[in-house]
Amino acid sequence: MLKRFFTTSSSGTLTLLRVVLGVVMMAHGSQKLLGLFGGYGYEGTIGFFHGMGISTFVGTLVIIGEFFGGLGLVTGFLTRLSAAGVAAVMAGAVYMVHFPNGFFMNWFGQQAGEGYEFHLLVLAMTVMLAVRGGGWASADAWIARHLSAPHTAPAGARKRDLVASH
């Protein structure tokens, strides 16, 4: 079961998809967690979420999902779990904020807010990563290879010594 969780396709395309999505999500998460790139930081973000009726607990999960989900995608570590976290954040954003604004982003400032087209793209990417894994250049691929490697006896060990020690 553990091996299956880490096993991934050898696709370079999935690696590219994972890394780019991870960088985007980690940047958004760093606004919320660390206050980088003009963000509010943790306290400010939680205050903003409170104004929307979102609890501290759920707000913290959103921040964790964006920042650490993005970090997991960049490194390819726990890709499926990271993709699921990012998907949950995007689905929640559509439900709580973006759906009433329609499909399109607010390119010309004529809508009440941003639409949900970006979120649909991210959801499609996360589904692909959750199903296929993070690609060849990922921590998951390395872990899967090591879980599959045959366990060999130390040099000079005899079979009866190995049996007795277990």
Protein Blocks (a to p, Z undefined) as FASTA:
>chain_A
ZZmmmpccfbfklmmmmmmmmmmmmmmmmmmmnopghiabjmlmmmmmmmnopafklmmm
mmmmmmmmmmmmmnopaklmmmmmmmmmmmmmmmmmmmmnojbdcfkopafbdcfklmmm
mmmmmmmmmmnonojbbfklmmmmmmmpccdddehiafklmmmmZZ
